[in-house]
């Protein structure tokens, strides 16, 4: 198993299927993985795209059996504070 880039967490690991051989990583991610644009930007900005354990670019072409690994910085919820909100529960009987 390949080591993750420092400070990043694994988001998606995808093994390239025979029918995707020769396609660009960008196209494989769009069609097979369904990753949101926001998460894709986060992955690319953190340098978290790799092909078979080596840094890769969206334009690299993949071969059958290759492993595409997408990593990103972990989301931090430390800055999110709880907020008291009114909650009205309605029952069907009422």
N, C-alpha and C positions, 0 to 999 in steps of 0.2 A: 504494500500500500504506500502511495506517495505521501510525502509530508506536505501539509498545507502551508501556504505562505504565512509568514509571521503576522499574528494579530487578526487573521481572517478566519471565518467559519465557513464550512461547506454549505452551499445553497442547493446546488444541483449537480448530480453526477449522471452523465448520459453516455451509454455505449453506442457508437455509431453502427447502424444497421447496414447490411449489404446494399440495400437500395439507395442509401445515402452516400455511397462511396464516390469520391471525387467532388462532392458538393462543398461549398464554403461553410465554415462554422456558423456564420451569420444566418444562412438559410436553414441549416439544421436546427438551430436554436429557435428560430421563428416558427418553423413548421412542426417540430416534434415536441419542444419543451413548453412553448407558450408563455415565455417569460415577459413580464411587463416591461415597458420602456424604462420606467423609473428604476426598477431593480437592475436592468441591464446596464444603465448608466452608472449605477453604484458599483457593480461588478467591475466594469471597465476602468472607472476612475481609481479603484483601489488596486488595480493590476491583478485581479483575481480570475483571469481566464487562462486555462492551461489545457494543453492537448498532450495526453500521455505523460503527465507530470512535468512538462516543460512549458514555459510561458508561450502564449499564442496570441494571434491577432484574429479579428473577425474574418479577415479575408483568406486565412489559411484554409487549405483543402484537407479534408479528413478522409481516411481510409476505413474500410470495414473493420470493426473490432477496436478502433481507437476509442479512448475515453476522454470525453470533454468534461472538464471540471470547472464549475463556476463557484467562486468564493467571494464573500463580501465582508465588510466590517460588521460586527454584531450591532444590532439596534440597541440603543440605550434608552431605557424608560426611567432613568433616574431623575430626569428633569420634568417628568409628568407627575403632577401632584393630584391626589384624589380630590374630588369636588362633591360636596353634598348637594344632591338634587332631589326634588320632591318626586315621589314615586306613588302613583295612584294605581291600585290593583282593582280591576273590575272583574266581577264574577258573573257568569252567565245567569245565575239565579236572581240577580238584583235588577 
